Amino acid sequence: MNQQRFVIVGGGQAAAAAAEELRNRDFAGEVVILAEEHEYPYERPPLSKEYLLTGDTADLYFKPAEWYADNAVTVRFGARVVAVDPKAKMLTLADGSEQRYDKLLIATGGRPRVIPSISGERVRYLRDKADADRMSAELVAGSTLVVVGAGFVGCEIASSARKRGVEVVMVESLDVPMKRALGDDVGHAMAHIHRTNGVDMRMSAVITAVEESNGKVLIRTADGEIAADYLLVAVGMTPNTEFLDGSGIEVDNGVLVDEFCRSSDPDVYAAGDVANAWDPELGRRVRVEHYDNAAKQGAAAAANMLGAEQPHSDSHWFWSDQYEHNLQAVGLATDYDQVVIRREDPDGHAFVAFYLKGDRVQAAFALDNSKEILRVRKLIAAGTPVSAEQLADPTVDLRKIGRPAR
């Protein structure tokens, strides 16, 4: 009997987690990672934060290069898959070569969403290490950067640029930063932090034209013109699924998978940013673009490729560092009735925002208050009933809500 070959398309967090899980579960077959970049799998969150500022790779890679050799994991660099034939269980690569598989994990992540009307030599996107290296060299004190988009990536790059002494103008079509992910209350708090740190916030602004002239990029909005050295577009990402066209594998805003990370083809799985997964607890599909989910989903996919049949459902924890502040969130703030704010110190900046639907917490966001996120994560997982009054009262210990009195 031929040795089984499991192939992982993609070289990020989900791919690394899956390869490690396969070996941890004593899978004795071949494990092949097809990485489009010429890099071993590395962390992407630091690209907009500490790596962008320091270029330090000491903690960037998930595993040292020797781990892959020691664990018989083959990594093919510069390997871009352009077609999949599930019947033949064959991948076609851009260089014309082919790769056979017995089971396939799609972990291709995504790429920055492009605004077609914004282009030019001074327009930047950030997705990979090479992008961060180039941008790091360009973030020079006294220069000006326009950031289009006030989501997590845009806000993180604005923070990093300000630390370098770069003048930053943020242009956002919505009225507050991070509104889609966290709503108005948190958005207003984050707008205040960025303004306090010197960011020129242009909210509810729409770009009407972008031109380049005399070594500058000129951005026009209804409120006037902005001249900058560079313009960064950070308006979300698009899952990388084009190579699946014609394969018969179902795709809709990512690869459609069940709670076991399995696609419409029983031998093809997906994990990470590219996976649009059925969540049995939420009763709907979710596609999550966070580090923690990619790690857990990649491991879950690997386990299920080996027949574990373990459903993957998670409370979706993620974080961000901006200026001296730590931001952490858990859950998905997409379906809620009210937002309840808890402040331990009424005069301080730290707070926790709870997203409540009925008497259940759906999500929470903490600014410089990580310990509460650890506690509320358990409330969400357990579906513990709570009241708005309990959540707002800093004297109420979240760890004791729902526990029987002793």
VEXSE-947037 format. One record per atom (N, C-alpha, C): residue in one letter; x, y, z. Coordinates in pm, whole numbers, padded with zeros to 5 digits, always signed. Layout:
# VEXSE-947037
aXYZ
...
END
This chain:
# VEXSE-947037
m+00084-00120+00000
m+00000+00000+00000
m+00088+00125+00000
n+00057+00220-00089
n+00135+00342-00096
n+00113+00425+00030
q+00219+00496+00069
q+00210+00583+00184
q+00116+00701+00153
q+00032+00736+00250
q-00060+00847+00229
q+00017+00979+00226
r-00035+01071+00144
r+00027+01203+00134
r-00080+01309+00162
f-00057+01387+00268
f-00145+01499+00301
f-00074+01627+00255
v-00143+01705+00175
v-00085+01827+00121
v-00160+01947+00178
i-00085+02047+00218
i-00140+02171+00273
i-00104+02284+00177
v-00206+02350+00123
v-00183+02462+00032
v-00190+02590+00112
g-00078+02660+00123
g-00071+02781+00204
g+00040+02768+00306
g+00101+02881+00340
g+00215+02875+00430
g+00203+02966+00550
g+00085+02975+00609
g+00064+03062+00724
g+00036+02987+00852
q-00034+03055+00943
q-00063+03001+01075
q-00139+02870+01070
a-00247+02864+00992
a-00327+02742+00985
a-00246+02625+00930
a-00162+02652+00831
a-00079+02547+00773
a+00020+02492+00874
a+00087+02580+00946
a+00184+02537+01046
a+00117+02457+01158
a+00001+02505+01203
a-00071+02436+01310
a-00116+02297+01266
a-00161+02287+01141
a-00207+02158+01089
a-00092+02059+01078
a+00020+02105+01025
a+00136+02015+01011
a+00181+01964+01147
e+00185+02053+01246
e+00226+02012+01380
e+00127+01912+01440
e-00002+01936+01419
e-00103+01845+01475
e-00096+01708+01410
l-00071+01703+01282
l-00059+01574+01213
l+00053+01491+01274
r+00166+01555+01299
r+00278+01481+01358
r+00253+01450+01505
n+00187+01541+01576
n+00156+01513+01716
n+00061+01394+01730
r-00021+01372+01628
r-00114+01259+01629
r-00055+01135+01561
d+00075+01139+01541
d+00150+01024+01490
d+00112+00983+01348
f+00071+01079+01269
f+00050+01051+01127
f+00185+01017+01064
a+00194+00899+01005
a+00323+00850+00954
a+00342+00875+00805
g+00240+00932+00740
g+00251+00956+00596
g+00328+01083+00564
e+00325+01119+00437
e+00393+01240+00392
e+00311+01363+00427
v+00379+01469+00468
v+00316+01599+00489
v+00391+01700+00403
v+00318+01765+00313
v+00378+01860+00221
v+00307+01994+00234
i+00383+02100+00257
i+00330+02236+00260
i+00372+02307+00132
l+00275+02360+00059
l+00302+02437-00061
l+00290+02585-00025
a+00403+02650-00005
a+00407+02789+00038
a+00439+02879-00080
e+00352+02974-00107
e+00376+03063-00220
e+00495+03156-00196
e+00514+03198-00071
e+00629+03282-00038
e+00754+03195-00023
h+00868+03260-00026
h+00995+03190-00005
h+01034+03204+00142
e+00940+03168+00228
e+00957+03179+00373
e+00890+03060+00439
y+00948+03015+00552
y+00876+02921+00636
y+00758+02994+00699
p+00653+02921+00740
p+00536+02987+00798
p+00572+03082+00912
y+00516+03202+00906
y+00545+03303+01006
y+00417+03373+01050
e+00425+03446+01159
e+00311+03518+01213
e+00285+03645+01133
r+00160+03673+01104
r+00126+03795+01032
r+00088+03913+01123
p+00028+03891+01241
p-00006+04007+01325
p+00110+04103+01351
p+00234+04056+01373
p+00343+04152+01398
p+00379+04239+01278
l+00332+04204+01159
l+00370+04279+01040
l+00325+04424+01047
s+00215+04450+01118
s+00166+04587+01130
s+00206+04652+01261
k+00279+04575+01344
k+00313+04627+01477
k+00464+04614+01501
e+00505+04518+01586
e+00645+04514+01629
e+00742+04483+01515
y+00707+04393+01424
y+00799+04364+01315
y+00814+04485+01223
l+00704+04555+01198
l+00710+04674+01114
l+00806+04777+01172
l+00812+04784+01306
l+00896+04884+01372
l+01040+04838+01388
t+01061+04711+01415
t+01195+04665+01452
t+01262+04576+01348
g+01183+04506+01266
g+01240+04410+01172
g+01298+04287+01239
d+01266+04268+01366
d+01322+04156+01443
d+01245+04028+01410
t+01316+03926+01361
t+01252+03801+01324
t+01265+03693+01432
a+01319+03730+01548
a+01347+03629+01651
a+01223+03549+01688
d+01108+03614+01697
d+00985+03545+01736
d+00882+03542+01624
l+00925+03568+01502
l+00830+03580+01391
l+00784+03445+01338
y+00875+03347+01331
y+00843+03219+01268
y+00782+03123+01369
f+00684+03045+01324
f+00617+02951+01413
f+00711+02841+01461
k+00793+02794+01371
k+00887+02688+01402
k+01022+02720+01338
p+01131+02682+01400
p+01260+02699+01332
p+01268+02608+01210
a+01352+02643+01117
a+01362+02568+00992
a+01390+02420+01016
e+01471+02391+01118
e+01507+02251+01143
e+01388+02167+01189
w+01284+02232+01243
w+01167+02154+01288
w+01106+02078+01171
y+01098+02143+01056
y+01035+02080+00940
y+01115+01958+00895
a+01246+01970+00894
a+01330+01855+00858
a+01321+01746+00962
d+01326+01785+01090
d+01322+01686+01198
d+01190+01610+01202
n+01083+01673+01155
n+00951+01610+01159
n+00902+01565+01021
a+00996+01559+00927
a+00965+01509+00792
a+00848+01583+00729
v+00847+01716+00744
v+00748+01801+00679
v+00818+01872+00564
t+00776+01843+00443
t+00836+01903+00324
t+00771+02038+00297
v+00851+02144+00285
v+00800+02276+00249
v+00853+02312+00111
r+00763+02332+00016
r+00800+02376-00118
r+00777+02526-00128
f+00882+02602-00148
f+00873+02748-00155
f+00839+02793-00296
g+00774+02908-00306
g+00738+02961-00436
g+00641+02872-00510
a+00561+02798-00433
a+00470+02699-00493
a+00328+02756-00495
r+00289+02810-00607
r+00155+02868-00621
r+00065+02771-00697
v-00040+02726-00631
v-00134+02632-00692
v-00232+02710-00780
v-00253+02663-00901
v-00343+02732-00993
v-00467+02650-01027
a-00467+02521-00996
a-00584+02438-01026
a-00585+02314-00938
v-00706+02267-00911
v-00727+02147-00831
v-00819+02053-00908
d-00780+01927-00917
d-00863+01823-00978
d-00894+01720-00869
p-01010+01735-00802
p-01042+01644-00692
p-01059+01499-00735
k-01105+01476-00858
k-01124+01337-00904
k-00990+01266-00916
a-00893+01335-00973
a-00760+01276-00988
a-00675+01298-00863
k-00725+01382-00769
k-00650+01421-00649
k-00513+01476-00689
m-00521+01577-00776
m-00400+01634-00832
m-00408+01786-00830
l-00296+01848-00791
l-00283+01993-00795
l-00191+02032-00909
t-00225+02141-00976
t-00137+02197-01079
t-00080+02327-01026
l+00052+02343-01038
l+00119+02462-00989
l+00151+02556-01104
a+00183+02682-01070
a+00207+02785-01171
a+00324+02751-01261
d+00420+02675-01210
d+00537+02640-01291
d+00512+02519-01381
g+00387+02468-01380
g+00351+02355-01464
g+00366+02220-01399
s+00427+02215-01281
s+00442+02088-01211
s+00311+02046-01147
e+00305+01921-01106
e+00185+01868-01042
e+00219+01807-00906
q+00119+01804-00820
q+00137+01747-00687
q+00016+01661-00653
r+00042+01532-00632
r-00067+01440-00595
r-00093+01450-00445
y-00217+01427-00406
y-00252+01423-00264
y-00352+01312-00237
d-00356+01267-00115
d-00463+01178-00069
d-00569+01260+00005
k-00522+01353+00088
k-00612+01450+00150
k-00547+01587+00139
l-00633+01687+00126
l-00586+01822+00098
l-00643+01919+00200
l-00557+02007+00250
l-00602+02116+00338
l-00575+02248+00267
i-00679+02326+00249
i-00665+02458+00189
i-00648+02560+00303
a-00533+02624+00306
a-00502+02722+00410
a-00436+02844+00345
t-00499+02892+00240
t-00439+02997+00157
t-00465+03138+00209
g-00544+03152+00314
g-00568+03283+00370
g-00634+03377+00270
g-00587+03502+00269
g-00646+03600+00179
g-00544+03705+00141
r-00591+03802+00066
r-00506+03912+00023
r-00582+04043+00048
p-00512+04154+00058
p-00580+04281+00083
p-00684+04312-00025
r-00797+04362+00019
r-00900+04403-00076
r-00853+04529-00149
v-00859+04525-00279
v-00808+04634-00362
v-00921+04732-00394
i-00888+04860-00390
i-00979+04963-00440
i-00930+05000-00580
p-01001+04958-00685
p-00950+04976-00823
p-00917+05120-00858
s-00990+05215-00801
s-00968+05355-00835
s-00845+05415-00767
i-00785+05340-00675
i-00666+05388-00604
i-00546+05305-00647
s-00457+05366-00721
s-00339+05294-00769
s-00225+05393-00789
g-00103+05339-00802
g+00011+05424-00825
g+00135+05372-00754
e+00248+05431-00784
e+00375+05385-00728
e+00385+05412-00579
r+00305+05503-00526
r+00312+05537-00384
r+00193+05482-00305
v+00121+05389-00366
v+00009+05322-00299
v+00059+05190-00243
r+00027+05163-00119
r+00076+05044-00051
r-00038+04959+00004
y-00013+04827+00009
y-00098+04731+00080
y-00006+04651+00170
l-00059+04599+00279
l+00023+04519+00370
l-00041+04383+00389
r+00032+04279+00346
r-00014+04143+00370
r+00099+04050+00409
d+00217+04068+00348
d+00324+03973+00376
d+00449+04044+00427
k+00550+03964+00458
k+00674+04015+00516
k+00744+04113+00423
a+00741+04086+00293
a+00804+04176+00198
a+00736+04313+00199
d+00603+04314+00211
d+00531+04440+00221
d+00575+04518+00344
a+00587+04448+00457
a+00626+04513+00582
a+00769+04566+00573
d+00859+04491+00509
d+00997+04535+00495
d+01004+04665+00415
r+00928+04670+00307
r+00930+04791+00223
r+00870+04909+00299
m+00758+04886+00365
m+00693+04996+00435
m+00777+05046+00551
s+00846+04955+00620
s+00930+04994+00732
s+01037+05093+00688
a+01094+05069+00571
a+01198+05158+00519
a+01141+05294+00481
e+01011+05299+00453
e+00949+05423+00408
e+00890+05508+00521
l+00871+05447+00638
l+00813+05520+00751
l+00923+05601+00820
v+00953+05715+00762
v+01061+05801+00810
v+01001+05921+00883
a+01061+05955+00997
a+01011+06068+01075
a+00999+06192+00988
g+00885+06259+01002
g+00860+06380+00925
g+00787+06357+00795
s+00780+06232+00749
s+00704+06202+00628
s+00556+06194+00662
t+00473+06185+00559
t+00328+06180+00579
t+00271+06054+00516
l+00187+05986+00592
l+00120+05864+00546
l-00030+05883+00556
v-00100+05854+00450
v-00246+05850+00455
v-00288+05704+00464
v-00369+05673+00563
v-00421+05538+00581
v-00568+05539+00542
v-00604+05461+00442
v-00743+05448+00399
v-00801+05324+00464
g-00894+05344+00555
g-00954+05232+00629
g-00914+05237+00775
a-01012+05233+00862
a-00987+05243+01006
a-01027+05116+01078
g-00998+05000+01017
g-01015+04873+01085
g-00892+04844+01169
f-00876+04719+01210
f-00765+04683+01297
f-00630+04708+01230
v-00613+04662+01107
v-00483+04678+01041
v-00452+04825+01019
g-00548+04902+00971
g-00526+05043+00949
g-00488+05116+01076
c-00558+05084+01186
c-00529+05148+01314
c-00393+05107+01368
e-00356+04981+01350
e-00225+04936+01398
e-00112+05003+01321
i-00127+05015+01191
i-00022+05080+01112
i-00014+05228+01147
a-00128+05291+01169
a-00128+05431+01211
a-00050+05447+01342
s-00073+05356+01435
s-00001+05359+01563
s+00148+05341+01543
s+00186+05243+01462
s+00329+05218+01437
s+00393+05338+01369
a+00325+05396+01274
a+00380+05511+01202
a+00400+05630+01295
r+00306+05653+01385
r+00320+05764+01479
r+00440+05742+01572
k+00464+05617+01608
k+00581+05588+01692
k+00711+05621+01619
r+00708+05618+01487
r+00825+05653+01406
r+00834+05805+01381
g+00735+05879+01427
g+00735+06023+01401
g+00677+06060+01267
v+00600+05970+01207
v+00535+05996+01079
v+00404+06071+01103
e+00376+06169+01019
e+00246+06236+01024
e+00143+06144+00958
v+00033+06118+01028
v-00065+06021+00979
v-00201+06088+00963
v-00260+06067+00846
v-00399+06108+00821
v-00478+05980+00794
m-00586+05960+00869
m-00668+05840+00850
m-00799+05880+00783
v-00830+05814+00673
v-00951+05841+00596
v-01043+05719+00605
e-01164+05740+00655
e-01258+05629+00676
e-01398+05673+00634
s-01467+05586+00562
s-01602+05620+00515
s-01705+05616+00627
l-01678+05538+00733
l-01769+05533+00846
l-01735+05644+00946
d-01821+05662+01047
d-01804+05776+01137
d-01707+05752+01252
v-01672+05625+01280
v-01575+05594+01386
v-01489+05475+01342
p-01368+05462+01397
p-01283+05347+01363
p-01343+05216+01413
m-01308+05108+01346
m-01341+04971+01385
m-01490+04950+01411
k-01572+05027+01344
k-01716+05022+01369
k-01776+04887+01331
r-01735+04833+01217
r-01795+04707+01172
r-01768+04594+01271
a-01651+04594+01331
a-01616+04485+01422
a-01668+04507+01563
l-01672+04634+01609
l-01695+04658+01751
l-01801+04763+01782
g-01859+04828+01683
g-01969+04920+01708
g-01926+05061+01745
d-02027+05144+01776
d-02005+05287+01798
d-01931+05318+01928
d-01968+05254+02038
d-01910+05288+02168
d-01758+05270+02169
v-01715+05154+02125
v-01571+05128+02120
v-01506+05215+02013
g-01577+05236+01901
g-01522+05319+01795
g-01491+05460+01841
h-01579+05520+01918
h-01555+05656+01969
h-01434+05657+02063
a-01420+05554+02145
a-01305+05546+02237
a-01175+05536+02159
m-01174+05456+02052
m-01052+05440+01973
m-01021+05566+01892
a-01123+05636+01847
a-01100+05762+01776
a-01031+05861+01869
h-01075+05866+01994
h-01013+05955+02092
h-00865+05920+02114
i-00836+05791+02123
i-00696+05749+02144
i-00609+05790+02026
h-00656+05771+01905
h-00575+05806+01788
h-00558+05958+01776
r-00663+06031+01804
r-00650+06178+01799
r-00553+06226+01906
t-00561+06167+02025
t-00470+06205+02133
t-00326+06181+02094
n-00302+06081+02009
n-00167+06049+01966
n-00129+06117+01834
g-00208+06214+01794
g-00169+06298+01682
g-00215+06257+01545
v-00306+06159+01535
v-00357+06119+01404
v-00468+06215+01361
d-00458+06262+01239
d-00562+06346+01179
d-00673+06254+01129
m-00783+06247+01201
m-00890+06153+01170
m-00992+06219+01077
r-01005+06169+00956
r-01104+06217+00861
r-01214+06111+00850
m-01310+06118+00940
m-01417+06020+00943
m-01533+06062+00850
s-01612+05963+00809
s-01724+05986+00716
s-01674+06056+00589
a-01555+06016+00547
a-01492+06078+00430
a-01483+05978+00315
v-01511+06026+00197
v-01504+05943+00077
v-01401+06002-00018
i-01311+05918-00064
i-01208+05962-00158
i-01269+05976-00298
t-01246+06091-00358
t-01301+06116-00492
t-01196+06102-00601
a-01068+06117-00564
a-00962+06105-00665
a-00828+06086-00597
v-00738+06014-00664
v-00601+05995-00618
v-00508+06019-00736
e-00410+06106-00716
e-00313+06135-00820
e-00173+06136-00760
e-00072+06119-00846
e+00066+06129-00802
e+00134+06239-00882
s+00208+06324-00808
s+00275+06435-00874
s+00392+06483-00790
n+00507+06502-00853
n+00625+06558-00785
n+00663+06481-00658
g+00660+06348-00668
g+00701+06265-00556
g+00602+06260-00442
k+00480+06300-00467
k+00376+06297-00365
k+00252+06227-00420
v+00168+06176-00330
v+00038+06125-00368
v-00066+06221-00315
l-00158+06262-00402
l-00260+06361-00368
l-00395+06291-00357
i-00457+06302-00242
i-00585+06237-00216
i-00690+06344-00202
r-00793+06336-00281
r-00902+06434-00275
r-01025+06371-00212
t-01085+06444-00120
t-01213+06408-00061
t-01304+06530-00072
a-01428+06513-00029
a-01521+06626-00034
a-01475+06741+00055
d-01389+06710+00153
d-01342+06812+00247
d-01212+06879+00203
g-01155+06836+00090
g-01032+06899+00046
g-00929+06799+00001
e-00806+06847-00015
e-00697+06766-00068
e-00593+06737+00039
i-00538+06614+00036
i-00432+06573+00128
i-00311+06533+00045
a-00197+06591+00079
a-00072+06554+00011
a+00010+06466+00105
a+00057+06353+00055
a+00130+06258+00141
a+00244+06196+00063
d+00335+06134+00138
d+00444+06060+00075
d+00398+05923+00027
y+00310+05860+00108
y+00257+05729+00072
y+00112+05718+00117
l+00040+05628+00051
l-00099+05600+00085
l-00111+05450+00108
l-00161+05413+00223
l-00182+05271+00255
l-00331+05240+00250
v-00367+05137+00176
v-00506+05092+00169
v-00523+04972+00261
a-00614+04986+00358
a-00640+04877+00454
a-00791+04867+00474
v-00858+04808+00375
v-01005+04802+00377
v-01055+04657+00378
g-00981+04569+00443
g-01025+04431+00454
g-00949+04339+00361
m-00994+04215+00355
m-00924+04116+00273
m-01021+04031+00194
t-00969+03970+00090
t-01045+03881+00003
t-00985+03741+00013
p-01065+03638+00044
p-01009+03503+00056
p-00954+03454-00078
n-00843+03383-00070
n-00776+03331-00190
n-00836+03198-00232
t-00931+03203-00323
t-01000+03080-00367
t-01003+03065-00518
e-00944+03159-00592
e-00956+03155-00739
e-00904+03026-00798
f-00803+02967-00738
f-00745+02844-00793
f-00842+02726-00786
l-00953+02744-00714
l-01053+02638-00704
l-01158+02645-00814
d-01152+02750-00897
d-01250+02762-01005
d-01247+02637-01093
g-01363+02582-01117
g-01375+02464-01201
g-01350+02332-01131
s-01315+02338-01003
s-01286+02215-00929
s-01410+02145-00877
g-01521+02220-00866
g-01642+02164-00807
g-01647+02182-00656
i-01539+02225-00596
i-01538+02252-00451
i-01615+02382-00426
e-01713+02377-00338
e-01803+02489-00320
e-01734+02606-00248
v-01754+02724-00307
v-01691+02846-00257
v-01795+02957-00250
d-01799+03029-00141
d-01883+03148-00126
d-01826+03230-00011
n-01757+03338-00043
n-01685+03415+00059
n-01591+03323+00136
g-01512+03248+00062
g-01423+03148+00121
g-01467+03008+00084
v-01391+02911+00127
v-01427+02771+00103
v-01534+02729+00202
l-01646+02680+00153
l-01755+02638+00241
l-01718+02505+00306
v-01712+02504+00438
v-01681+02381+00511
v-01782+02360+00622
d-01791+02235+00668
d-01881+02205+00780
d-01808+02226+00912
e-01871+02183+01020
e-01810+02203+01152
e-01684+02119+01172
f-01657+02026+01079
f-01537+01944+01086
f-01428+01997+00992
c-01449+02117+00938
c-01356+02182+00844
c-01350+02110+00710
r-01452+02031+00680
r-01455+01951+00557
r-01536+02023+00450
s-01481+02028+00330
s-01547+02096+00219
s-01652+02006+00155
s-01704+02051+00041
s-01801+01969-00033
s-01737+01843-00090
d-01605+01838-00095
d-01534+01715-00130
d-01483+01652-00002
p-01514+01526+00025
p-01480+01465+00153
p-01332+01453+00184
d-01247+01469+00084
d-01102+01461+00107
d-01034+01597+00102
v-01114+01703+00099
v-01059+01838+00095
v-01113+01917+00214
y-01023+01977+00288
y-01057+02054+00408
y-01005+02197+00391
a-01052+02286+00478
a-01004+02425+00475
a-01000+02478+00617
a-00907+02570+00641
a-00892+02629+00774
a-00831+02767+00763
g-00855+02849+00864
g-00800+02983+00870
g-00887+03084+00799
d-00825+03193+00755
d-00899+03305+00695
d-00981+03266+00573
v-00941+03159+00505
v-01007+03121+00381
v-01131+03033+00404
a-01150+02985+00526
a-01258+02890+00554
a-01385+02961+00600
n-01493+02941+00527
n-01625+02991+00566
n-01698+02872+00628
a-01690+02865+00760
a-01726+02740+00830
a-01862+02748+00897
w-01928+02634+00898
w-02054+02622+00971
w-02023+02610+01120
d-02086+02699+01198
d-02069+02696+01343
d-02199+02646+01404
p-02200+02524+01457
p-02325+02467+01509
p-02380+02542+01629
e-02296+02606+01707
e-02344+02680+01823
e-02412+02810+01782
l-02359+02876+01679
l-02422+02998+01630
l-02535+02970+01533
g-02532+02853+01473
g-02635+02818+01376
g-02620+02892+01244
r-02497+02928+01208
r-02472+02999+01083
r-02324+02984+01046
r-02292+03032+00928
r-02153+03028+00884
r-02076+03150+00933
v-01948+03129+00961
v-01861+03241+00997
v-01725+03221+00929
r-01670+03332+00882
r-01534+03330+00830
r-01456+03430+00915
v-01360+03380+00989
v-01291+03460+01090
v-01148+03484+01047
e-01105+03609+01057
e-00970+03649+01012
e-00881+03679+01132
h-00867+03583+01222
h-00787+03606+01341
h-00685+03495+01361
y-00573+03533+01419
y-00462+03442+01448
y-00504+03321+01530
d-00576+03345+01639
d-00613+03237+01729
d-00703+03136+01660
n-00797+03184+01581
n-00886+03093+01509
n-00808+03010+01407
a-00715+03075+01337
a-00637+03001+01237
a-00559+02888+01301
a-00501+02914+01418
a-00424+02810+01487
a-00514+02695+01528
k-00626+02726+01591
k-00715+02621+01641
k-00785+02547+01527
q-00826+02622+01425
q-00896+02557+01315
q-00802+02472+01231
g-00678+02518+01217
g-00580+02437+01146
g-00555+02305+01215
a-00544+02310+01349
a-00524+02186+01426
a-00647+02097+01419
a-00767+02160+01426
a-00891+02082+01419
a-00905+02014+01283
a-00871+02086+01176
a-00878+02027+01042
a-00786+01907+01031
a-00665+01920+01085
a-00570+01809+01080
a-00623+01687+01153
a-00681+01710+01270
a-00737+01599+01347
a-00848+01530+01269
n-00932+01609+01203
n-01044+01551+01130
n-01001+01486+00999
m-00891+01531+00942
m-00835+01463+00826
m-00792+01321+00862
l-00761+01303+00991
l-00721+01170+01041
l-00839+01092+01095
g-00962+01148+01080
g-01081+01073+01120
g-01133+01102+01258
a-01088+01212+01322
a-01130+01239+01460
a-01278+01274+01471
e-01334+01338+01368
e-01474+01382+01369
e-01504+01470+01492
q-01417+01568+01514
q-01433+01661+01626
q-01478+01796+01570
p-01599+01842+01605
p-01645+01971+01553
p-01560+02086+01606
h-01537+02183+01519
h-01460+02301+01560
h-01556+02416+01585
s-01558+02463+01708
s-01635+02582+01743
s-01555+02656+01848
d-01544+02787+01832
d-01456+02862+01921
d-01517+02996+01953
s-01475+03054+02065
s-01529+03185+02106
s-01453+03301+02042
h-01356+03273+01958
h-01292+03373+01873
h-01229+03488+01952
w-01112+03461+02005
w-01036+03561+02078
w-00935+03626+01985
f-00922+03758+01996
f-00821+03827+01918
f-00775+03952+01993
w-00663+04007+01950
w-00605+04120+02021
w-00539+04217+01923
s-00507+04334+01978
s-00435+04435+01901
s-00356+04521+02000
d-00242+04571+01954
d-00164+04667+02033
d-00158+04797+01955
q-00201+04905+02018
q-00198+05037+01954
q-00147+05138+02056
y-00037+05204+02020
y+00031+05295+02113
y+00068+05215+02238
e+00037+05268+02356
e+00069+05195+02479
e-00047+05108+02525
h-00148+05095+02442
h-00270+05026+02483
h-00278+04884+02429
n-00335+04796+02511
n-00363+04659+02470
n-00513+04644+02451
l-00552+04592+02335
l-00692+04570+02304
l-00713+04420+02292
q-00817+04368+02355
q-00849+04227+02342
q-01000+04213+02326
a-01040+04115+02248
a-01182+04090+02226
a-01206+03940+02220
v-01328+03901+02253
v-01368+03761+02246
v-01511+03756+02195
g-01541+03653+02117
g-01674+03640+02059
g-01687+03719+01930
l-01807+03723+01876
l-01835+03796+01752
l-01944+03899+01779
a-01907+04025+01768
a-02001+04134+01797
a-02082+04167+01672
t-02161+04070+01627
t-02238+04089+01504
t-02388+04083+01527
d-02432+04032+01641
d-02575+04017+01668
d-02598+04041+01816
y-02638+04164+01851
y-02655+04197+01992
y-02763+04305+02008
d-02820+04314+02129
d-02926+04410+02158
d-02872+04539+02219
q-02769+04525+02303
q-02715+04642+02371
q-02568+04620+02404
v-02500+04732+02427
v-02361+04729+02470
v-02356+04784+02612
v-02294+04708+02702
v-02283+04746+02842
v-02136+04775+02872
i-02109+04891+02928
i-01972+04932+02957
i-01943+04917+03106
r-01830+04856+03137
r-01784+04843+03277
r-01651+04916+03291
r-01644+05005+03392
r-01520+05075+03422
r-01488+05055+03570
e-01372+04999+03598
e-01332+04983+03737
e-01292+05117+03799
d-01234+05203+03717
d-01195+05337+03761
d-01268+05438+03673
p-01369+05507+03728
p-01448+05601+03645
p-01363+05708+03578
d-01248+05740+03637
d-01163+05844+03580
d-01053+05789+03489
g-01045+05657+03480
g-00941+05595+03398
g-00989+05568+03257
h-00896+05527+03171
h-00931+05499+03032
h-00970+05353+03010
a-00929+05263+03101
a-00956+05120+03082
a-01105+05091+03097
f-01154+05000+03013
f-01295+04960+03023
f-01314+04825+02956
v-01432+04768+02980
v-01475+04648+02910
v-01612+04676+02852
a-01632+04644+02725
a-01763+04656+02660
a-01819+04516+02638
f-01937+04492+02688
f-02004+04362+02673
f-02115+04377+02569
y-02119+04285+02475
y-02222+04286+02372
y-02326+04181+02411
l-02443+04230+02449
l-02544+04145+02514
l-02663+04126+02421
k-02706+04001+02407
k-02830+03969+02336
k-02921+03896+02433
g-03031+03960+02470
g-03114+03904+02576
g-03034+03903+02705
d-03022+03785+02764
d-02942+03773+02888
d-02816+03691+02865
r-02766+03690+02741
r-02644+03617+02710
r-02540+03713+02650
v-02416+03695+02693
v-02306+03774+02636
v-02263+03709+02504
q-02265+03787+02398
q-02222+03738+02267
q-02075+03765+02241
a-02026+03877+02296
a-01888+03917+02272
a-01848+04019+02378
a-01720+04045+02388
a-01670+04148+02479
a-01542+04206+02423
f-01520+04333+02452
f-01398+04402+02411
f-01340+04472+02533
a-01209+04459+02552
a-01144+04520+02667
a-01030+04609+02622
l-01024+04728+02678
l-00913+04819+02658
l-00831+04820+02786
d-00710+04768+02779
d-00618+04762+02894
d-00682+04693+03014
n-00753+04584+02987
n-00819+04509+03094
n-00831+04363+03053
s-00718+04301+03025
s-00718+04166+02969
s-00774+04061+03063
k-00762+04083+03194
k-00808+03979+03288
k-00958+03955+03275
e-01034+04059+03242
e-01178+04041+03229
e-01214+03961+03104
i-01131+03971+03001
i-01156+03893+02881
i-01144+03744+02910
l-01047+03705+02990
l-01032+03565+03028
l-01157+03515+03101
r-01214+03603+03181
r-01331+03562+03260
r-01458+03557+03176
v-01476+03656+03091
v-01598+03660+03012
v-01598+03552+02904
r-01481+03509+02865
r-01472+03402+02766
r-01544+03277+02816
k-01533+03251+02945
k-01601+03136+03003
k-01752+03157+03008
l-01795+03282+03030
l-01939+03312+03029
l-01999+03285+02892
i-01926+03327+02789
i-01975+03306+02653
i-01981+03158+02619
a-01876+03085+02652
a-01870+02943+02620
a-01979+02864+02692
a-02007+02904+02816
a-02108+02833+02896
a-02249+02881+02868
g-02265+02995+02799
g-02398+03050+02776
g-02466+03091+02905
t-02388+03141+03001
t-02439+03177+03132
t-02529+03301+03124
p-02651+03295+03179
p-02737+03414+03179
p-02683+03522+03272
v-02687+03646+03228
v-02638+03759+03305
v-02734+03875+03287
s-02719+03976+03370
s-02797+04098+03354
s-02704+04214+03321
a-02760+04317+03260
a-02681+04435+03228
a-02626+04498+03354
e-02702+04492+03462
e-02659+04551+03589
e-02536+04478+03643
q-02535+04347+03632
q-02418+04271+03679
q-02294+04306+03598
l-02311+04316+03468
l-02197+04343+03382
l-02142+04484+03404
a-02230+04579+03429
a-02186+04718+03445
a-02121+04744+03581
d-02149+04660+03678
d-02102+04682+03815
d-01962+04623+03834
p-01858+04706+03851
p-01723+04652+03865
p-01700+04574+03994
t-01794+04582+04090
t-01779+04505+04214
t-01828+04362+04197
v-01898+04333+04086
v-01947+04197+04061
v-01836+04117+03994
d-01796+04008+04055
d-01690+03922+04003
d-01749+03835+03891
l-01699+03854+03771
l-01751+03777+03658
l-01732+03627+03677
r-01631+03590+03753
r-01604+03447+03774
r-01713+03380+03856
k-01790+03458+03932
k-01890+03401+04022
k-02031+03407+03967
i-02051+03474+03853
i-02184+03478+03794
i-02225+03339+03749
g-02342+03297+03790
g-02393+03166+03751
g-02351+03053+03841
r-02259+03079+03934
r-02217+02974+04028
r-02317+02965+04142
p-02345+02845+04187
p-02433+02831+04303
p-02366+02887+04429
a-02447+02950+04513
a-02394+03007+04638
a-02351+02894+04732
r-02240+02920+04804
r-02190+02820+04898
r-02240+02847+05038
END
